[in-house]
Amino acid sequence: FDDATWPNQNTNATSAKQWNYEEVVDWAKHKADIKSLQMKSQCHPIFIDHDPYCFGKILDHLRLNVMSKKDYKALSLSDIKEEKQDVFAKIVDYYFPGELAKLILKKEPLLKSS
């Protein structure tokens, strides 16, 4: 496979990076490996040992991101139960290291108490 030659050979093909949701789904339907992975994941559930509230918030927020697209805003710690804020921030940092954490959690400056 010559990566440099590929675009020249397939001038009518759209880059996979530019595919929309329907194009990705259509492509995936024709891949036996993906169907095999779907079946395996249904037979062997994945256990994630993290706070269900925090993990649920992250999943819900990612779903909202997909639905709202351009109106998407990261969560603020004030959107999270006060007793779960530290745990939530740690889980976000674990699953979304570095700059990716900004997708989920808006880093706010700490307020100085007087």
C-alpha positions in Angstrom: 0.0 0.0 0.0 1.5 3.3 -1.1 -0.2 6.1 1.0 1.2 8.8 -1.4 -0.3 7.1 -4.4 -3.8 6.4 -2.9 -5.2 10.0 -3.5 -4.0 9.9 -7.1 -5.7 6.6 -7.8 -9.0 7.5 -6.1 -9.7 11.0 -7.2 -13.5 10.6 -6.9 -13.3 9.2 -3.4 -14.0 11.4 -0.4 -11.5 11.3 2.4 -12.8 9.2 5.4 -12.1 12.3 7.5 -14.8 14.1 5.6 -17.5 11.4 5.9 -20.8 12.2 7.5 -22.5 9.9 10.0 -24.5 8.0 7.3 -21.4 7.3 5.2 -19.6 5.9 8.2 -22.6 3.6 9.1 -22.8 2.5 5.4 -19.1 1.6 5.4 -19.3 -0.2 8.7 -22.3 -2.3 7.6 -20.0 -4.0 4.9 -17.2 -4.8 7.3 -17.4 -8.3 8.8 -14.7 -7.4 11.4 -17.0 -4.7 12.8 -20.0 -7.0 13.0 -17.8 -9.5 14.8 -16.7 -6.9 17.4 -20.3 -5.9 17.9 -21.2 -9.5 18.7 -18.3 -9.9 21.0 -19.1 -6.8 23.0 -22.7 -8.0 23.4 -21.5 -11.3 24.8 -18.9 -9.8 27.1 -20.0 -6.7 28.8 -17.3 -4.2 29.8 -17.0 -3.4 33.5 -15.9 0.2 34.2 -15.0 0.7 37.9 -15.9 4.4 38.3 -18.6 6.4 39.9 -21.8 5.8 38.0 -23.0 9.3 38.5 -19.8 10.9 37.1 -19.5 8.4 34.3 -23.2 8.9 33.4 -22.7 12.6 33.3 -19.7 12.2 30.9 -21.7 9.9 28.6 -24.8 12.1 28.6 -22.6 15.2 27.8 -20.9 13.4 24.9 -24.4 12.5 23.5 -25.4 16.1 23.8 -22.3 17.1 22.0 -23.2 14.9 19.0 -26.8 16.2 19.0 -26.0 19.9 19.4 -22.8 20.1 17.4 -22.1 23.9 17.1 -24.0 24.9 20.3 -21.9 22.5 22.4 -20.5 23.8 25.7 -18.3 22.0 28.1 -19.7 21.3 31.6 -18.8 23.5 34.5 -18.1 22.0 38.0 -21.2 23.8 39.1 -23.2 21.4 36.9 -21.9 18.5 39.0 -23.1 17.6 42.5 -20.8 19.3 45.0 -19.8 16.0 46.7 -18.8 14.5 43.3 -16.8 17.4 41.8 -13.3 16.1 42.8 -14.1 12.6 41.6 -15.6 13.9 38.3 -12.6 16.0 37.6 -10.3 13.0 38.2 -12.3 10.7 35.9 -12.4 13.4 33.1 -8.6 13.8 33.4 -8.1 10.0 33.3 -10.3 9.4 30.2 -9.6 12.7 28.4 -5.9 13.5 29.1 -4.5 17.0 28.4 -6.4 19.2 26.0 -9.1 16.6 25.5 -10.5 17.3 29.0 -11.8 20.6 27.7 -14.3 18.7 25.7 -16.1 17.7 28.9 -15.1 20.0 31.6 -14.5 23.8 31.5 -11.5 24.6 33.7 -12.5 27.5 35.8 -10.2 29.7 37.9 -10.6 29.0 41.6 -12.4 31.7 43.6 -10.5 33.1 46.5 -12.5 33.1 49.7 -12.2 36.1 51.9 
